[in-house]
Amino acid sequence: MEVKEKLRLERADYPEQVGVSSKKVEELIRDFKDSNIELHSLMIIRHDKVAYESWAAPYSSETSHMVYSVSKSFTSTAVGFAIEEGLMTLDTRVVDIFPEYRNEEDKNLEKLNVHHLLSMQSGKSVSVFSDKSKNRWLEDFINAPWGFAPGDGHWEYVSENQYVLCAMLCRVTGMSVIEYLTPRLFEPLGIDVPFWEHDINGVEAGGWGLFLKTEDIARFMFCYAHNGVYAGRQVIPANWVRLATKVQGNNSVKNDAPDGQSGYGYCFWRCGGVNGYRADGMFSQFGIVALDYDAILVMNAGEIDEQKSRDCIWRHFPDCLIEPDSEPTPEVKPEIAPLDDDLPALSHSYLEKEIEGRTIQFKKNLLLNTAGFPVSVLPFPVVYMSGYRAGNITDVSFEFNGDTCSFSWSEADEKNTVICGMDGTPRRTPMTLARMNFTAVATAAWISDTELEIHIRPVEAVCQRILKFTFDGDRVTFRPSSKQPIKAMSDNIAKDMDHYLPNIMPVQKAGLAVFDMLPKLVDSIHEGKFI
């Protein structure tokens, strides 16, 4: 504990001490709120000290958070260590590590190498609909069509590139990437060994699936900002920091906004809003290094439109950076407000006595199961790239105890009970779903005499799950939804369909049609009955 405390980032006494304006940070937070961006945490570091930090309850400094594609930057770092140790080079080919996939007739596969994978120049077009529950991740990548030849100057963002890098790392090191990174990165930075989603063989997802605390990302970006040095120790090879954060691929054709067309390094994006680079994950998970200002901004959020979030940041950052001042601004203490829950408090129904303790079985939705997305208490964005999706909610029961409601259910072979506050105060309960551990923050209320609504937020994730149960005699239906809604996610992906399905127009149109149907399919009504 003492060692980890020494590795904790140093705190300024107040923001102005290291040149951060409290007033302008407050304006930034207000802008997030006014822009309807669900901000979960924010940390600003300047001149080697944490100038500002805040979390929106129920999130906290001790909460790990899904970081999506920020995971890529950690995969890149693992590759940097392996290159430094002589286990591979940037020119190492996939078929050098996996000769069983060699196909001399496939000239593109023969030359596909580490550099191509890191810089998103592999040429592979893995479908966004690739079903990770099939446990054939590497085969899916190898068999995916070629959009272009590796290294021919084209660029395409494909998350599976980093999975292949993890598979290569596992084979050359003889251990998982988490095991490999623990003594090299996590321990020197004082980061608790995190959870990383993986395939059935234990190979980490690479391009997604890592769970980190806000300060974990901050320490990681701090180390990069200091050429790989942390707490006086060279942790990440300095040469790798230079290579990973400079432009390695031209992404200007694939993106419209400056933040998406300023160049891509080895799993780091160059920024359009400042001279710097960032680790960047879906739903607005950012670690931004502003080189000209000796400043770092880290945030976790639940906003699918990342450019909307980045535009909000650039309206105030780096303007919030000022000359260091010996005097604080005592009248301004910016904090992120707790997240709202719009359920009424202490709402009950006469049905409570009739349904208490009874079990409800729900039918499987055959269409959802065929598509590989059985309905889960977890929000869709949490599981759509997971190897194990759980799903098929059934064996539901409720216990009412005045100001709380116990909600129990089964998914696949996992059973959970979550305590829901009915007095307006959320309750916290651990739960395990899709082989992942979460803390469920939950409330419940009767919105009519026959409709019970459950709100569950897995705080390690990005969305709140809403389940509305309707009772009609022995028949019960429930309709799931999420906040942010699945429609926001599908619309965002459909907007860039020419990237995800870069083929002929009919295929693009078919893809758009699927994403148009997705919200109705995933959030459809499910039928059940008491047994």
C-alpha positions in Angstrom: 0.0 0.0 0.0 2.9 2.4 0.9 4.5 1.7 -2.5 1.3 2.4 -4.4 0.7 5.6 -2.4 4.1 6.8 -3.5 3.1 6.2 -7.1 0.0 8.2 -6.8 0.0 11.4 -8.9 0.8 14.5 -6.8 -2.1 16.9 -6.1 -2.0 20.7 -6.3 -3.5 22.5 -3.4 -6.0 24.2 -5.8 -6.2 24.5 -9.6 -4.8 28.0 -10.0 -1.6 26.9 -8.2 -0.5 25.1 -11.4 -2.2 27.3 -13.9 -5.7 25.9 -14.2 -8.7 28.3 -14.0 -11.4 27.0 -11.7 -13.9 29.3 -13.3 -13.2 28.0 -16.8 -13.3 24.4 -15.6 -16.7 25.2 -14.2 -17.7 26.6 -17.6 -16.5 23.4 -19.3 -18.6 21.2 -16.9 -21.6 23.4 -17.5 -21.1 23.1 -21.3 -21.0 19.3 -21.0 -24.4 19.4 -19.1 -25.9 21.9 -21.5 -24.8 19.8 -24.4 -26.5 16.8 -22.9 -23.2 14.9 -22.6 -23.2 12.4 -19.7 -19.9 13.1 -18.0 -18.7 10.5 -15.5 -15.3 11.8 -14.5 -12.8 14.6 -15.3 -9.2 15.0 -14.4 -6.8 17.8 -15.5 -3.1 17.6 -14.8 -0.7 20.5 -15.3 3.0 20.9 -14.5 3.1 17.3 -13.1 0.3 17.8 -10.5 -3.4 17.0 -10.6 -5.0 20.4 -10.7 -8.6 19.2 -10.9 -10.6 16.0 -10.4 -14.3 15.2 -10.0 -16.7 12.3 -10.4 -20.4 12.2 -11.1 -22.0 9.9 -8.5 -22.5 6.9 -8.6 -19.0 6.9 -10.3 -16.0 7.4 -8.1 -12.2 7.5 -8.0 -12.3 3.8 -7.0 -14.6 2.8 -9.9 -13.1 1.0 -12.8 -14.7 2.0 -16.1 -14.9 0.4 -19.5 -12.5 2.3 -21.7 -13.2 0.7 -25.1 -10.5 1.7 -27.6 -8.2 3.3 -25.0 -7.4 -0.4 -24.7 -5.6 -0.1 -28.0 -3.0 2.2 -26.6 -2.1 -0.4 -23.9 -1.8 -3.1 -26.6 0.5 -0.8 -28.4 2.6 -0.3 -25.3 2.8 -4.1 -24.8 4.1 -4.4 -28.4 6.7 -1.7 -27.6 8.0 -3.8 -24.7 8.2 -6.9 -26.8 10.1 -5.0 -29.5 12.5 -3.6 -26.9 13.1 -7.1 -25.6 13.7 -8.6 -29.1 10.7 -10.8 -29.2 9.4 -9.2 -32.4 10.0 -6.2 -34.6 7.8 -3.8 -36.6 8.5 -6.0 -39.6 7.5 -9.2 -37.9 4.7 -10.8 -40.1 1.6 -12.4 -38.8 2.5 -15.6 -40.6 5.9 -15.6 -38.9 4.1 -16.0 -35.6 1.2 -18.1 -37.0 2.7 -20.2 -39.8 -0.3 -22.5 -39.7 -2.2 -19.7 -41.5 0.4 -19.3 -44.2 -1.2 -19.2 -47.7 1.3 -18.4 -50.4 -1.5 -17.6 -52.8 -2.6 -14.8 -50.5 0.2 -12.2 -51.1 -1.4 -9.7 -48.8 -1.4 -12.0 -45.8 2.2 -12.9 -46.6 3.3 -9.3 -46.0 0.9 -8.3 -43.2 3.1 -7.2 -40.3 3.2 -5.5 -36.9 3.5 -2.0 -38.3 0.5 -2.5 -40.5 -1.6 -3.7 -37.6 -0.5 -0.9 -35.2 -1.1 1.9 -37.6 -4.5 0.6 -39.0 -3.0 -0.1 -42.4 -3.6 -3.9 -42.4 -6.2 -3.8 -45.2 -8.5 -6.3 -43.5 -12.2 -5.4 -43.5 -13.6 -7.3 -40.5 -17.4 -6.9 -40.4 -18.8 -4.9 -37.5 -21.3 -7.7 -37.3 -18.6 -10.3 -36.6 -20.0 -12.5 -33.8 -17.4 -12.7 -31.0 -19.4 -15.4 -29.2 -18.4 -17.9 -31.9 -14.9 -18.0 -30.4 -13.1 -17.9 -33.8 -11.7 -14.4 -33.6 -8.4 -15.1 -35.3 -9.9 -17.2 -38.0 -12.5 -14.4 -38.7 -9.7 -12.0 -39.1 -7.7 -14.2 -41.4 -10.7 -15.0 -43.5 -12.1 -11.4 -43.7 -11.9 -9.8 -47.1 -9.1 -7.4 -48.1 -10.2 -3.8 -48.5 -6.7 -2.9 -49.7 -3.2 -4.3 -49.7 -1.2 -3.8 -46.4 0.9 -0.7 -46.4 -0.3 0.7 -49.7 -1.1 4.1 -48.2 -4.7 3.4 -47.3 -6.0 3.5 -43.7 -9.0 1.9 -42.0 -9.9 1.7 -38.4 -10.3 -2.0 -37.5 -10.4 -3.0 -33.8 -9.5 -6.6 -34.6 -6.0 -5.5 -35.7 -5.1 -5.1 -32.0 -6.6 -8.5 -31.1 -4.2 -10.0 -33.6 -1.4 -8.2 -32.0 -2.4 -9.6 -28.6 -2.6 -13.1 -30.1 1.0 -12.6 -31.4 2.1 -11.3 -28.0 0.6 -14.3 -26.2 2.4 -16.7 -28.5 5.9 -15.1 -28.4 5.8 -14.4 -24.6 4.0 -17.6 -23.5 1.7 -15.6 -21.3 -1.4 -13.4 -21.4 -0.9 -9.7 -22.2 -2.1 -8.8 -18.7 0.5 -11.1 -17.2 3.1 -9.6 -19.6 2.2 -6.0 -18.7 1.9 -6.4 -15.0 5.6 -6.1 -14.0 6.5 -3.9 -16.9 3.6 -1.3 -16.8 0.9 -1.8 -14.2 3.2 -2.3 -11.1 5.6 0.6 -12.0 2.6 2.9 -12.5 0.9 1.6 -9.3 -2.1 0.4 -11.3 -4.1 -2.6 -9.8 -4.1 -5.5 -12.3 -7.2 -4.7 -14.4 -9.7 -6.9 -16.1 -9.4 -7.3 -19.9 -12.0 -9.1 -21.9 -10.6 -12.0 -23.8 -11.5 -14.9 -26.1 -12.0 -18.5 -25.0 -8.3 -19.1 -25.1 -7.5 -16.2 -22.8 -6.2 -13.9 -25.5 -7.1 -10.3 -24.7 -9.4 -8.4 -27.1 -6.7 -5.8 -27.6 -8.8 -3.2 -29.4 -11.4 -3.0 -26.6 -12.4 -4.6 -23.3 -10.1 -3.1 -20.7 -11.5 -1.7 -17.4 -9.5 1.1 -15.8 -9.9 3.8 -13.2 -9.7 7.4 -14.3 -6.4 7.9 -12.5 -5.0 4.7 -14.2 -5.5 6.4 -17.5 -4.0 9.6 -16.1 -0.8 7.8 -14.9 -0.5 6.1 -18.2 -0.8 9.3 -20.2 1.5 11.1 -17.7 4.1 8.4 -18.4 3.8 9.0 -22.1 3.9 12.8 -21.7 7.2 12.4 -19.9 8.9 10.2 -22.6 8.1 7.0 -20.7 9.4 8.1 -17.3 7.3 7.7 -14.2 8.4 8.3 -10.6 12.0 8.7 -11.7 12.0 5.4 -13.6 12.1 4.7 -17.3 9.0 2.6 -17.6 8.0 2.7 -21.3 10.9 2.8 -23.7 11.5 6.4 -24.8 11.9 5.4 -28.5 8.5 3.7 -28.3 6.8 6.8 -26.9 8.2 8.7 -29.9 7.1 6.1 -32.5 3.7 5.5 -31.0 2.7 9.1 -30.8 3.9 10.4 -34.1 1.9 10.1 -37.4 2.3 6.6 -38.8 -0.9 6.5 -40.9 -2.9 9.0 -43.0 -6.5 9.0 -41.7 -7.5 12.2 -43.4 -9.6 10.5 -46.1 -11.7 8.4 -43.7 -12.8 11.2 -41.3 -14.4 14.6 -41.6 -13.5 16.3 -38.3 -10.0 17.6 -37.5 -9.6 15.2 -34.6 -10.1 12.3 -36.9 -7.9 13.4 -39.8 -4.8 14.8 -38.1 -2.9 11.5 -38.3 -2.8 8.2 -36.5 0.2 6.8 -34.7 0.6 3.3 -33.1 -2.8 3.3 -31.5 -2.7 7.0 -30.5 -4.6 9.7 -32.4 -3.1 13.1 -33.2 -5.4 15.9 -32.1 -6.9 18.6 -34.1 -7.8 20.9 -31.2 -4.3 21.1 -29.7 -0.8 20.1 -30.6 -0.8 16.7 -29.0 -2.2 13.2 -29.0 -4.7 11.1 -27.3 -5.9 7.6 -26.3 -9.5 7.5 -27.4 -12.4 5.1 -26.7 -16.0 4.8 -27.7 -18.6 6.7 -25.6 -16.0 9.5 -25.1 -13.2 7.9 -23.0 -10.2 10.2 -23.5 -6.6 10.7 -22.3 -5.3 13.8 -24.0 -1.8 15.2 -23.9 -1.4 18.9 -24.8 2.3 19.2 -25.6 2.5 23.0 -25.8 0.9 23.5 -22.4 2.4 20.7 -20.2 -1.1 19.5 -19.6 -3.2 16.3 -19.6 -7.0 15.9 -19.7 -8.6 12.6 -18.8 -12.3 11.8 -18.9 -14.8 9.0 -18.8 -18.3 9.5 -20.2 -21.3 7.9 -21.7 -21.6 10.0 -24.9 -21.5 8.0 -28.1 -20.8 11.0 -30.3 -17.1 11.4 -29.5 -16.6 14.5 -31.7 -19.5 16.2 -29.9 -17.5 15.6 -26.7 -14.2 16.7 -28.1 -15.8 19.9 -29.6 -17.0 20.6 -26.1 -13.5 20.1 -24.7 -11.9 22.3 -27.3 -14.3 25.2 -26.5 -12.6 25.4 -23.1 -9.3 23.5 -23.3 -6.6 24.8 -23.4 -8.3 28.2 -22.7 -8.8 27.0 -19.1 -5.0 26.9 -18.8 -3.5 30.1 -17.3 -0.3 31.3 -15.7 0.3 29.7 -12.3 -1.0 31.9 -9.5 -0.3 31.8 -5.8 -4.0 32.7 -5.1 -7.0 30.3 -5.5 -10.4 31.3 -6.7 -12.3 30.6 -3.5 -15.8 31.4 -4.7 -15.6 28.7 -7.5 -15.4 25.0 -6.7 -16.4 23.1 -9.8 -17.8 19.7 -9.3 -19.6 17.2 -11.6 -23.2 16.9 -10.4 -24.5 13.4 -9.6 -26.3 11.7 -12.4 -30.1 12.0 -12.3 -32.6 9.1 -11.9 -36.1 10.1 -12.9 -37.9 7.4 -11.0 -40.4 8.6 -8.3 -39.6 7.8 -4.7 -41.7 5.4 -2.5 -44.1 4.4 -5.3 -45.9 1.1 -4.5 -48.7 -1.1 -5.9 -51.3 -3.5 -4.5 -49.7 -6.2 -6.8 -46.6 -6.5 -4.6 -48.2 -9.1 -2.3 -49.5 -11.1 -5.3 -46.2 -11.3 -7.1 -43.8 -11.5 -4.2 -41.5 -14.5 -4.4 -43.2 -16.0 -7.5 -41.0 -16.9 -10.5 -41.6 -15.6 -14.0 -40.3 -17.4 -17.0 -39.7 -15.5 -20.2 -39.6 -16.9 -23.7 -36.4 -16.8 -25.7 -36.5 -14.3 -28.5 -35.5 -16.5 -31.5 -34.6 -13.6 -33.7 -32.3 -12.0 -31.1 -30.7 -15.4 -30.4 -30.1 -16.0 -34.1 -28.5 -12.6 -34.4 -26.3 -13.5 -31.5 -27.6 -10.8 -29.1 -30.0 -12.4 -26.6 -31.5 -9.8 -24.3 -29.5 -9.1 -21.2 -29.7 -6.9 -18.1 -26.4 -5.5 -19.4 -26.8 -2.6 -21.9 -26.1 -3.6 -25.5 -22.9 -1.5 -25.9 -21.3 -3.6 -23.0 -21.8 -6.9 -24.7 -21.9 -6.5 -28.5 -18.1 -7.2 -28.9 -17.9 -9.7 -26.1 -17.1 -13.4 -26.4 -19.6 -14.3 -23.8 -22.9 -12.3 -24.0 -25.0 -14.0 -21.3 -28.6 -13.1 -22.2 -32.1 -14.6 -22.3 -33.4 -13.1 -19.1 -35.7 -15.6 -17.2 -36.6 -16.9 -13.8 -37.4 -13.4 -12.7 -38.7 -12.8 -9.1 -39.2 -9.8 -6.8 -39.1 -9.3 -3.1 -40.5 -6.1 -1.6 -39.2 -4.7 1.7 -40.7 -1.2 2.2 -38.0 1.1 0.8 -36.2 -1.6 -1.3 -37.0 -4.2 -3.9 -34.9 -7.3 -4.6 -34.8 -8.1 -8.3 -33.6 -11.7 -9.1 -33.1 -13.3 -12.5 -31.0 -15.8 -14.5 -29.1 -15.4 -17.8 -27.6 -18.5 -19.3 -25.8 -20.1 -16.3 -25.5 -16.9 -14.3 -27.9 -15.9 -11.5 -28.0 -12.5 -9.8 -30.0 -10.6 -7.2 -29.8 -6.8 -7.2 -31.2 -4.6 -4.4 -33.1 -1.6 -5.8 -33.9 1.5 -3.8 -37.6 2.5 -3.9 -37.2 5.6 -1.8 -35.2 7.5 -4.4 -31.8 6.4 -3.1 -30.0 3.9 -5.3 -28.6 0.8 -3.7 -25.3 -0.9 -4.7 -25.0 -4.7 -5.3 -22.3 -6.7 -6.9 -23.3 -8.7 -9.9 -21.6 -11.0 -12.4 -22.8 -11.1 -16.0 -21.1 -12.1 -19.3 -18.2 -13.4 -17.1 -17.6 -9.8 -15.9 -17.9 -8.3 -12.4 -20.0 -5.2 -12.0 -21.4 -3.0 -9.3 -25.1 -2.5 -10.0 -26.5 0.8 -8.8 -30.3 0.3 -8.9 -33.7 1.9 -8.2 -37.2 0.7 -8.7 -40.7 2.2 -8.8 -44.2 1.4 -9.8 -45.1 3.9 -12.6 -48.7 2.6 -12.5 -50.5 -0.1 -10.5 -49.5 -2.7 -13.1 -46.1 -1.4 -14.4 -42.9 -1.8 -12.4 -39.7 -0.1 -13.7 -36.2 -1.1 -12.7 -33.2 1.1 -13.4 -29.8 -0.6 -13.2 -26.5 1.1 -13.9 -23.5 -1.1 -14.0 -21.0 1.6 -12.9 -18.1 0.0 -14.6 -20.0 0.4 -17.9 -21.3 3.5 -19.7 -25.1 3.2 -19.8 -28.1 2.8 -17.5 -30.4 -0.2 -18.2 -34.1 0.3 -17.9 -36.5 -2.7 -17.6 -40.2 -2.1 -17.6 -42.3 -5.0 -16.4 -46.1 -5.1 -17.1 -48.4 -7.5 -15.2 -51.7 -8.8 -16.5 -52.9 -11.8 -14.4 -50.4 -14.6 -14.9 -49.0 -13.0 -18.0 -46.0 -10.7 -17.7 -44.1 -8.7 -20.4 -41.0 -6.6 -20.1 -39.5 -4.1 -22.5 -35.8 -3.2 -22.1 -34.2 0.1 -23.0 -31.1 2.0 -22.2 -29.9 5.5 -21.4 -28.2 6.5 -23.7 -30.5 4.6 -26.0 -29.4 1.9 -28.4 -30.7 4.1 -31.2 -28.0 6.7 -30.5 -25.4 4.0 -30.9 -26.9 2.5 -34.1 -27.3 6.0 -35.6 -23.7 6.9 -34.8 -22.4 3.7 -36.4 -24.8 3.9 -39.4 -23.5 7.5 -40.0 -20.1 6.0 -40.7 -21.3 2.9 -42.5 -19.0 3.6 -45.5 -16.2 3.0 -43.1 -17.5 -0.1 -41.4 -18.7 -1.7 -44.7 -16.5 -0.1 -47.3 -17.9 -2.1 -50.2 -20.4 -1.5 -53.0 -23.5 0.7 -52.4 -26.0 -2.2 -52.1 -24.0 -3.6 -49.2 -23.9 -0.2 -47.6 -27.7 0.1 -47.9 -28.2 -3.3 -46.4 -26.0 -2.4 -43.5 -27.9 0.8 -42.9 -31.2 -1.1 -43.0 -29.9 -3.5 -40.3 -28.8 -0.6 -38.1 -32.1 1.1 -38.6 -33.8 -2.1 -37.3 -31.4 -2.7 -34.4 -33.1 -0.6 -31.7 -36.5 -2.1 -32.4 -35.0 -5.6 -32.4 -32.8 -5.3 -29.3 -35.4 -3.3 -27.3 -38.4 -5.4 -28.3 -41.1 -6.6 -25.9 -40.5 -10.0 -24.2 -43.3 -12.3 -23.1 -43.5 -14.4 -20.0 -45.7 -15.9 -17.3 -45.7 -16.9 -13.7 -45.0 -20.6 -13.0 
